[in-house]
Amino acid sequence: MDQVRFRDGAVVPALGQGTWRMGEGGDRRAEADALRLGLDLGLTLIDTAEMYGEGGAEEVVGEAIAGRREEVFLVSKVYPHNASAKKLPVALAASLKRLRVERLDLYLLHWRGSVPLAETVQAMEAARARGQIARWGVSNLDVADLKELGPALADCATDQVLWNLEARGPEFDLLPFCAEHAMPVMAYSPIGQGGALLRHKALRAVAGRHGVAPAQVALAFVLARPGVIAIPKASDPAHVRANAAARDLRLAAEDLAELDAAFPPPKRKRSLEMI
């Protein structure tokens, strides 16, 4: 899938850009350049959070999109302890300032904390009414949490969760639930963490047949699922280009069968994993 449509009609690329661990002491100019290259290649959805580098990643994104705001579908996330009626407006204002924008396209609750979901929803809706966000959603929430939203589920734009070949739990019930409600899912860390996934012999075998890198196979697996947006992070030009090239990779039935054998899909409910 090359594009994903939100319920309000907004269309975004199925492959975007993540920013976790940007703005944490690395070369910020290089990180911003990588994001700008991604925009040039059509990866126009950028996901960040106030947690990433304690605002540092948002500053990098702000630099990267300066003068190009209209090209970008901009996503950020609020800490759970800032998701109350009193604190969310303050946190949102700080994020907007770091990003150098007046409005987010999507604002997410980063994970569930002690603030009641109903209060967070009310604060999100107030921010939308003020024109500071176009839509809101959640992250790291499982099916039971989404059901707890009640009628507000109809206004929840997305659920951003950990989903990749190593973490396939969402396939059992979360992905079907979101599909039933026409709600896109954002998959973070779609190529895993620490490189272990990319060294797996099955992934390397599939990659070898197609003449591509293992990371591109991992991305193609996620992108093959309708209604899913993948947000890998890349800080250098080669990785950005490799990620973008994964859009052209189509896995065959034998590829998928080999991946299923190596990374079995869930046969029962699993607790939602998060990092």
C-alpha positions in Angstrom: 0.0 0.0 0.0 1.4 3.4 -1.0 -1.1 5.6 0.8 -3.4 5.4 3.8 -6.6 7.3 4.3 -7.9 8.5 7.6 -11.6 8.5 8.4 -11.9 12.2 7.8 -10.5 11.8 4.3 -6.9 12.9 4.9 -4.5 10.8 2.8 -0.9 10.2 3.9 2.0 8.1 2.6 2.1 4.6 4.1 5.8 5.1 4.7 6.7 8.0 6.8 9.7 9.0 9.0 10.2 8.5 12.7 12.5 10.6 14.9 13.0 8.6 18.1 16.6 9.2 19.4 17.1 12.3 17.3 18.1 15.5 19.1 19.9 13.6 21.7 23.4 14.8 21.2 24.1 13.7 17.7 24.6 15.9 14.6 21.4 17.8 14.5 22.2 19.3 11.1 22.7 15.8 9.6 19.5 14.6 11.2 17.5 17.5 9.8 19.1 17.0 6.4 18.0 13.3 6.5 14.5 14.3 7.2 14.5 16.8 4.3 15.8 14.1 2.0 12.9 12.0 3.1 10.5 14.8 2.2 12.2 15.0 -1.2 11.5 11.2 -1.6 7.9 11.5 -0.7 8.1 10.4 3.0 6.1 13.4 4.0 4.6 12.1 7.3 7.0 12.9 10.2 6.4 11.5 13.6 8.0 12.9 16.8 7.2 13.4 20.5 7.9 15.7 23.3 9.6 12.7 25.0 12.2 12.3 22.3 15.4 14.0 23.5 13.1 16.0 25.9 12.0 18.2 23.0 15.3 17.9 21.1 13.7 15.8 18.3 10.9 18.3 17.8 13.6 21.0 17.4 15.3 18.9 14.8 12.0 18.5 13.0 11.3 22.2 13.2 14.6 22.9 11.5 13.9 20.2 8.9 10.5 21.5 7.8 11.2 25.2 7.9 9.8 26.6 4.7 8.2 23.3 3.8 5.4 23.1 6.4 2.7 22.6 3.7 4.4 19.4 2.5 4.3 17.7 5.8 1.8 15.7 7.8 3.1 16.4 11.2 2.6 14.1 14.2 3.7 14.6 17.8 2.9 12.9 21.1 2.2 14.1 24.6 3.6 12.5 27.8 0.9 10.7 29.9 1.6 12.9 32.8 1.0 16.0 30.6 -2.3 14.6 29.2 -4.6 16.3 31.7 -7.0 19.2 31.0 -4.6 21.6 32.8 -1.3 20.3 31.5 -2.0 19.3 27.9 -2.4 22.8 26.6 0.9 23.8 28.1 2.7 20.7 26.7 1.1 21.3 23.3 2.1 24.9 23.2 5.7 23.9 24.0 5.7 21.3 21.2 4.3 23.8 18.7 7.0 26.3 19.6 9.8 23.8 19.2 8.4 22.6 15.9 7.9 26.3 14.8 4.4 25.6 13.6 0.9 26.8 14.6 -0.9 23.4 14.3 -0.2 19.7 14.3 -1.9 17.4 11.9 -2.1 14.7 14.5 -1.5 14.7 18.3 -1.2 11.4 20.2 -1.4 10.3 23.8 2.0 8.6 24.0 0.9 5.8 26.3 -1.7 5.4 29.0 -0.9 6.9 32.4 -2.9 7.9 35.5 -5.0 10.6 33.8 -8.4 9.3 32.9 -8.8 8.7 29.1 -12.0 10.8 29.2 -10.1 13.8 30.5 -7.4 13.4 27.9 -10.0 13.2 25.1 -11.7 16.3 26.4 -8.4 18.1 26.4 -7.6 16.9 22.9 -11.0 18.0 21.6 -10.5 21.5 23.2 -7.1 21.7 21.4 -8.8 20.8 18.1 -11.5 23.4 18.7 -8.7 26.0 19.3 -7.2 25.0 15.9 -4.0 23.8 17.4 -4.4 20.2 16.2 -6.4 18.9 13.2 -7.0 15.5 14.8 -6.0 13.3 17.8 -5.2 9.7 18.4 -3.4 7.4 20.8 -0.3 5.2 21.1 0.4 2.0 22.8 -3.2 1.3 23.6 -4.7 -2.2 23.3 -8.2 -3.2 22.3 -9.7 -2.9 25.8 -8.3 0.6 26.1 -9.8 1.6 22.7 -13.1 0.2 23.7 -13.0 2.3 26.9 -13.0 5.4 24.7 -16.7 4.7 24.0 -18.2 7.1 21.5 -15.0 9.0 21.3 -13.5 6.1 19.4 -15.2 7.5 16.4 -12.9 10.6 16.7 -9.7 8.7 17.5 -7.7 9.0 14.3 -5.1 6.2 14.9 -3.3 3.9 17.3 0.5 3.9 17.1 1.9 0.6 18.3 5.0 -1.6 18.1 4.5 -3.9 15.2 7.1 -5.8 13.2 8.1 -9.3 12.4 9.5 -9.8 15.9 6.4 -8.3 17.6 3.4 -9.6 15.8 0.9 -9.7 18.7 -1.2 -6.8 17.3 -2.2 -9.1 14.3 -4.4 -11.3 16.6 -7.0 -8.7 17.6 -5.7 -5.1 17.5 -5.2 -4.7 13.8 -8.5 -6.4 13.0 -10.3 -4.2 15.5 -8.8 -1.0 14.0 -9.6 -2.2 10.5 -13.2 -2.9 11.5 -13.4 0.7 12.7 -11.6 2.1 9.6 -8.9 3.4 11.8 -5.3 3.4 10.5 -2.6 1.9 12.6 0.9 3.5 12.8 3.7 0.9 13.2 6.7 2.2 15.1 10.1 0.4 15.0 9.0 -1.6 11.9 12.4 -3.0 11.4 13.0 -3.9 15.0 15.6 -2.8 17.5 19.3 -3.5 17.9 19.7 -5.3 14.5 18.9 -8.8 15.7 15.9 -9.0 13.4 18.0 -7.9 10.4 20.5 -10.6 11.0 17.9 -13.4 11.0 18.7 -16.0 8.4 15.1 -16.1 7.0 15.0 -12.4 6.5 18.4 -12.5 4.9 17.3 -15.3 2.6 14.3 -13.4 1.4 16.4 -10.3 0.9 18.9 -12.3 -1.1 16.2 -13.6 -3.5 15.1 -10.0 -4.2 18.6 -8.4 -4.2 17.6 -6.0 -1.4 18.7 -5.3 2.2 17.0 -7.2 5.1 15.6 -3.9 6.4 13.7 -3.4 3.2 12.1 -6.8 3.5 11.0 -6.0 7.1 9.5 -2.8 5.9 7.8 -4.4 2.9 6.2 -6.9 5.3 4.6 -4.0 7.3 3.7 -2.0 4.3 1.8 -4.9 2.7 -0.9 -4.6 5.4 -3.7 -2.3 4.3 -4.3 0.6 6.6 -0.9 0.6 8.2 1.6 3.5 8.3 5.3 2.6 9.0 7.5 5.2 10.6 11.1 4.0 10.5 13.8 6.4 11.7 16.8 7.1 9.5 19.6 9.6 10.2 21.8 9.3 7.2 21.1 9.6 3.4 21.8 5.9 2.6 19.2 4.7 5.1 16.6 7.2 4.0 17.0 6.1 0.4 16.9 2.4 1.3 13.7 2.9 3.3 12.1 4.8 0.4 13.1 2.0 -2.0 11.2 -0.5 0.2 8.0 0.9 -1.2 8.7 -0.8 -4.5 9.3 -4.3 -3.0 6.5 -6.8 -3.3 6.8 -9.9 -1.3 5.7 -13.2 -3.0 3.7 -15.9 -1.4 6.8 -18.0 -0.8 8.5 -15.0 0.9 5.6 -14.6 3.3 5.4 -18.3 4.0 9.1 -18.3 4.9 8.7 -15.3 7.1 5.7 -16.8 8.8 7.7 -20.0 9.5 10.5 -18.0 11.1 8.3 -15.4 12.9 5.0 -17.2 13.5 1.9 -15.0 13.6 0.0 -15.1 17.0 -2.6 -17.8 17.6 -3.8 -16.3 20.8 -4.1 -12.9 22.6 -0.7 -11.4 23.6 -0.1 -8.5 25.8 0.7 -5.4 23.8 4.5 -4.9 23.6 6.0 -1.4 23.8 9.4 0.1 23.9 
